[in-house]
Amino acid sequence: MGIIRNLASHFPAVCKSLIRNHHKIVMSRPVQARRTAGVDKNLWVEFTQLAADYKPVNLGQGFPDFSPPQFVQDAFCKAVCGGPSMHQYTRAFGHPPLVKSLAKFFSRIVGCEIDPLEDVLVTVGAYQALFCAFQALVDEGDEVIIIEPFFDCYQPMVKMTGGKAVYVPLRPKVKGSSIPSSGDWVLSAEELASKITARTKAIVINTPNNPIGKVYKTEELQMIADLCIKHNMLCISDEVYEWLTYDGAKHVKIASLPGMWERTITVGSAGKTFSATGWKVGWAIGSGNIMKHLKTIHQNTVYHCATAAQEAVAQGFEREYELFGTPESYFQQLPAMLHLKRKKLASCLEGVGLQPVMPEGGYFMIADISSFSFLTEVDFNDESTKDEPPDFRFVKWLTKEKGLGTIPVSAFYSPEHSKEFDKYIRFCFVKEDSTLDAAEDILRKWSKGE
């Protein structure tokens, strides 16, 4: 009887063990699709969590800590209160008022008539526009040239299609000026041409560039365009920071160059345009014979984007169409405001012995930390980061120990080139002055040994 009682007392635990083991046996076959192998790590997931855990002064993540302009906030509120239709599905490929506004606005910039129903796709942020482009246009075995540094989603998106990413870095020219500029970072025409093969399907550019702020000049874009035309390649042009240029730099759309409209997918972002990144409204614009394939991916993934947000963005573009080029235009006011913030951050970094690279455009400024005199004081004995690149280790130390959030620049490079650029870190200057002041206070106290 004792044996029976003993067995009975252990029976529930035995059952649970059998059930657990049974589940393991059932799920012993691989559950992960091969296309997701090696793309599970994400820079933004990691550093968003780091910021949540340590609550630093956040110059790392690329979003404003100030509100969008009042006119688009009002448009959003009006849309939300605009009756039942604003809370229901709209046209899958883009809310009709928005695609019409985008087509009208960008037709005069590109220099050709954009068909709102054929040539425009509204997406859940620029991220989804990029996803649709890669999924729709890149086949297994195709090669995609990515200009470095690049926004980190390009590579995994290419990989998930079965394509192969091929990298060509922008390289800084040796220059005698005291303050380096993102314009000093150039693309070698010879190196780019040498990477093109019979399997090259597309080239991906980002202008203004994240993280360095380079704004491609017309002659640089023309060199890329000539190669695209010669080798019958597509161009995916990520232009989310198109309105944010400084010191006379001018953003040029590669789709506006002769022979490029027919082979270019231009990606844009309402979040960056109107300082409303949480709205997640983006778009892709291109020739209808290309865009129809992106629409196929869109309709079989998210299908539809938030109606009220699209309505608000449409109203924003209608306003900007009327005010374009005037001092009242937000597209004039925002870069003017950010120009001052950029100067403020650069002065702060120089003041503590860091060497900033002055951006011609965008949200960000990178700085060379290799000559920073206080780098020797950094304790790199954190076992959790011992196998990481030096810029990753420095950024994590700075977040945890000094309370200042930044981003490592080597994250924007392929493994084959990342070691050449792991001496840089990225700062976001699209922040309230109080945030920039708090960051300056941290750096100055550190530089004084406090």
KOLLOVEX-939262 format. One record per residue (C-alpha): residue in three letters; x, y, z. Coordinates in pm, whole numbers, plus 50000, padded with zeros to 5 digits. Layout:
ALAXYZ/...
! end
This chain:
MET500005000050000/GLY502905023450081/ILE504215018949730/ILE500805026849583/ARG500405057649806/ASN503885069349703/LEU503075065649334/ALA499745083249380/SER501375112649553/HIS503775117149262/PHE501195110848989/PRO500315147748922/ALA503965157148878/VAL504555127248651/CYS501555137248440/LYS502815173048406/SER506245160348306/LEU504735137148048/ILE502635165647909/ARG505675188547887/ASN507735161547722/HIS504855153647489/HIS504745190247382/LYS508475189647321/ILE508145158547108/VAL505285173346909/MET507275205546845/SER510605188446784/ARG510475196846413/PRO511875231446323/VAL509235258346366/GLN511305287246232/ALA511155295445861/ARG514655295645715/ARG514205330845581/THR514125344445939/ALA517405328146039/GLY520015354046127/VAL517665383846124/ASP516235379846474/LYS518415406646635/ASN517265442546593/LEU519185473646695/TRP516045493346782/VAL514495466046993/GLU517725463447192/PHE518325500547244/THR514675509147305/GLN514745484147589/LEU518025498647715/ALA516455533247720/ALA513385519747901/ASP515545502548163/TYR517955531348237/LYS515855561748135/PRO518775582247999/VAL518635616047835/ASN517705601847498/LEU519705614447201/GLY519725579147063/GLN516335572246912/GLY515335591946606/PHE512095608546702/PRO511265643946815/ASP510355649747177/PHE508235679447068/SER504765679346913/PRO503845680546543/PRO502755714446408/GLN499365725646531/PHE497755724646187/VAL498255686846149/GLN497215680646508/ASP494025699946434/ALA493545680346112/PHE493895647546302/CYS491365658546566/LYS488985669846293/ALA489365636446116/VAL488685616546432/CYS485515637146486/GLY484615636046118/GLY481915609746127/PRO481705572046078/SER483755570145757/MET486905582445935/HIS486755552046164/GLN486265526045891/TYR488315511345608/THR489325534145325/ARG490895525044991/ALA493475497545051/PHE496285513544851/GLY495825547945002/HIS493075571145123/PRO491875589544807/PRO492485624844945/LEU496015615145047/VAL497135598444723/LYS495725628144530/SER497595652844754/LEU500855633144725/ALA500535630244347/LYS499805667444305/PHE502585678044540/PHE505355656044402/SER504435658944033/ARG505885694044021/ILE509045682644201/VAL509715651343995/GLY508775668943673/CYS506245643843546/GLU502555637643599/ILE502065612643884/ASP498885591943866/PRO497435591144221/LEU495705557644173/GLU498475539643982/ASP501775554844095/VAL501275559544472/LEU501025533944753/VAL500375544945112/THR501975522245370/VAL502335517545745/GLY505345540345764/ALA508345540745533/TYR509365507545689/GLN506475489345521/ALA507095507345193/LEU510635493345196/PHE509365458745287/CYS506895459144999/ALA509605470544757/PHE512055442944851/GLN509415415644865/ALA507865425944535/LEU511005431544330/VAL513845409644463/ASP513945372744376/GLU515995344844526/GLY519565348544404/ASP519185384944301/GLU521865408944422/VAL521025442444578/ILE523725468944620/ILE523335487944948/ILE525285520044999/GLU526775521845349/PRO526045534345606/PHE522475522145567/PHE519335520745775/ASP519585486745938/CYS516355471545799/TYR517635470345440/GLN519875440245490/PRO517385417245670/MET514665426545424/VAL516905416445133/LYS517895384545313/MET514265374445373/THR513605375844999/GLY516445351344933/GLY518465379244776/LYS522085388144843/ALA523135421844983/VAL526295436644832/TYR527865466245013/VAL529655497344892/PRO530605522645164/LEU530735560045152/ARG534235569345265/PRO535375602045422/LYS537885621745218/VAL540975633945399/LYS540365670845450/GLY542195698145633/SER539135716445764/SER538635718046139/ILE535015706046123/PRO534385676045895/SER531155675845695/SER528945647445577/GLY529635661445230/ASP533195648745271/TRP531875612945259/VAL531895601844897/LEU530945571944685/SER533585557844453/ALA532185553644104/GLU534835527344030/GLU534065507144342/LEU530345508744277/ALA530725497843914/SER532965468944018/LYS530185454444236/ILE527655451943954/THR527115417243808/ALA524585400643581/ARG522525392843894/THR522375428544026/LYS518705437944044/ALA518705470544239/ILE520685496744424/VAL519485512144752/ILE520345547744847/ASN519325569545142/THR519445607145098/PRO519655626245326/ASN521485597745486/ASN520925582145827/PRO523235583246024/ILE525805606745868/GLY523485632945715/LYS524965632245365/VAL522825648645097/TYR523745634444758/LYS524685660544499/THR523145659944152/GLU526365647543995/GLU526595618844246/LEU523015608744173/GLN523665611443800/MET526585587043832/ILE524275562244006/ALA521535568543748/ASP523915562343458/LEU524865528443604/CYS521205519443669/ILE520315527143308/LYS523395510143164/HIS522845477943360/ASN519035478843367/MET518835481243746/LEU516125494443975/CYS516785521344233/ILE515115521444575/SER515565556644709/ASP514825562045079/GLU514115599345109/VAL512325602245443/TYR514405632545551/GLU513925650945220/TRP512805684245374/LEU515585685545633/THR518635700745464/TYR521035727245599/ASP523675752345492/GLY522425754645136/ALA522425717345063/LYS519625708544821/HIS517765675744814/VAL517395661744461/LYS515155632444381/ILE516935606644169/ALA513565598844009/SER513645633743856/LEU516755625943649/PRO516315615343284/GLY515465578643247/MET515005572743621/TRP511265577043681/GLU510645543543510/ARG513065524843738/THR512905542744076/ILE510825535744387/THR510885566744608/VAL510065560944975/GLY508715588845196/SER507445593845550/ALA504755615845700/GLY506325609046038/LYS509545626645938/THR507745652545722/PHE505375664545994/SER507285653746310/ALA504695627146387/THR506585594346378/GLY503965575746582/TRP501325580446314/LYS503155555046096/VAL502085568545758/GLY504515563845471/TRP504415559645097/ALA506145546044792/ILE505935564644462/GLY506975551544121/SER505835541343778/GLY502575521843785/ASN504085491543615/ILE506425487943917/MET504005499144185/LYS501425472644097/HIS503815446344233/LEU504285465144562/LYS500515467144589/THR500305429344562/ILE502535425944870/HIS500645453245054/GLN497215437944995/ASN498455404445123/THR500115417945437/VAL498655448245616/TYR496095455945342/HIS495125489645484/CYS496435519445684/ALA494675540445949/THR492075562645781/ALA492115592546020/ALA495905595446012/GLN495885594845631/GLU493215621845624/ALA495305644045854/VAL498425639445641/ALA496415647645329/GLN495305680445486/GLY498895687745584/PHE500095683545225/GLU497245704945092/ARG498385732945321/GLU502025728745224/TYR501155728444853/GLU499675763244889/LEU502505776545107/PHE505395758644935/GLY508545780044927/THR507165806845159/PRO508305814845515/GLU504975801445645/SER505655766645508/TYR506485740545771/PHE508975726445520/GLN510855759445562/GLN510275764045935/LEU511325729246052/PRO514815728745893/ALA515385764546013/MET514635753746370/LEU516735722146341/HIS519645741746194/LEU519975759446530/LYS519695726746725/ARG522355711346503/LYS524715740246575/LYS523965737546946/LEU524825700346955/ALA527985704646746/SER529225732146979/CYS528575709947280/LEU530435680247132/GLU533415701347031/GLY533465717047374/VAL534085683747545/GLY536695671547295/LEU534575651247056/GLN534855656446680/PRO531425660046517/VAL530745654346149/MET528475683046047/PRO525395668445873/GLU524035684445556/GLY520605669745629/GLY518465647045843/TYR517985641846217/PHE521445630346321/MET525045639446384/ILE527865614546424/ALA531005621046628/ASP534445605246629/ILE535185592846981/SER538665578946907/SER540475610447018/PHE538245617147319/SER540655622247608/PHE538305607147866/LEU537845574647673/THR540625558847878/GLU538475563148189/VAL535685541848051/ASP535375508748231/PHE534855482447965/ASN534735453648213/ASP531035447248152/GLU531015410248074/SER527725413147888/THR529375434747619/LYS532855419447602/ASP532365404847252/GLU530765436047104/PRO532405463246889/PRO533955492547080/ASP531255517446979/PHE528535493747110/ARG530425489647438/PHE530965527047473/VAL527315535647399/LYS526025510347652/TRP528485522747915/LEU527455558847846/THR523795549747886/LYS524205529348203/GLU526875549648383/LYS526345585448264/GLY522665585448171/LEU523075596447808/GLY521585575947524/THR523275574647182/ILE523595548746902/PRO526705530146773/VAL527425538146409/SER528945504346321/ALA525365490946343/PHE524745508346010/TYR527475488345834/SER527955453045708/PRO530315430045901/GLU532925433945628/HIS533145471645677/SER531925477946033/LYS535415477746190/GLU536405507345974/PHE533665528346133/ASP533375516246493/LYS534925548246627/TYR531755568546567/ILE528555572646768/ARG525285588846657/PHE523385616946831/CYS519855628446745/PHE519445666346765/VAL515705667246684/LYS514925673347049/GLU513715701147276/ASP516465725447379/SER515985713647738/THR516895678147628/LEU519995690447444/ASP520935711447749/ALA520625680947975/ALA522875660947742/GLU525425689247738/ASP525385690648118/ILE526165653248137/LEU529065656047892/ARG530535687348051/LYS530425672648402/TRP532125641248274/SER534805661248093/LYS535515679648419/GLY535835647048607/GLU532635651748808/
! end
